[in-house]
């Protein structure tokens, strides 16, 4: 009786251990399947609701993003400027100037127009037209010699410094000058001379940028060449003048200096 009881107790204990082992294995297997199904979420991101079986997965629509458009480059510039041109004084032979009242240089004041096309950020092509005028008067104001010129030039500007609010450029070019000298020295002493000159120029320019508007300064040096014999002289003052007196009243080779201040529109 005692042996049978011990055997029964042993068998019952073994069956209980087997059931506990199988239950633990099933629980562990279920836990591993649950861990494999988890999705790693970013901090603060909520877990997605489980998708019913057989339902196709929704494809998220792409988010609409707007990229700010950069402003187009402003390649063109059109400006108006005030100009001062320093030149040697006239030396006419048909009339005489009192050297006591005439210095080594004279300054003509006028206006100019500038147009520029910027092909690449560091290089631009510019076209300019400038004018200047000056009056020589006698002490009593009865005799007047007037000097007027129109200067046209074509050149290149190399921007050696470029910034958001300012730019610095070196320029070079060539062109020509139309000159007109008018004499009003009393009855029978009136006349006009017309002649042309060629030029080459070097200069420096500074631009201050204010959105579409620019304030610009320039300083230029002109080398001027004049054929003194190629002159048209009209008027009573030249009726009895010699060929020497009809020559252009300037030297063959001259240097002009010009400064300008202007306002331009960029587009």
Buried (B, 14 or more C-beta within 10 A) or exposed (E): EEEEEEEEEEEEEEEEEEEEEEEEEEEEEEEEEEEEEEEEEEEEEEEEEEEEEEEEEEEEEEEEEEEEEEEEEBBEBEBEBEBBBBBBBBEBEBBEBEEEEEEEEBBBEBBBBBBBEBEEEBEBBBBBBBBBEBEBEBEEEEBEBBBBBBBBBEBBBEBEEEEEEEBBBBBEBEBBBBBBBBBBBEEEBBBBBBBBBEBBBBBBBBBEBEEEEBBBBBBBEBBBEBEBEEBEBEBEBBEEBEEEBBBBBBEEEBEBBBBBEBEBEBE
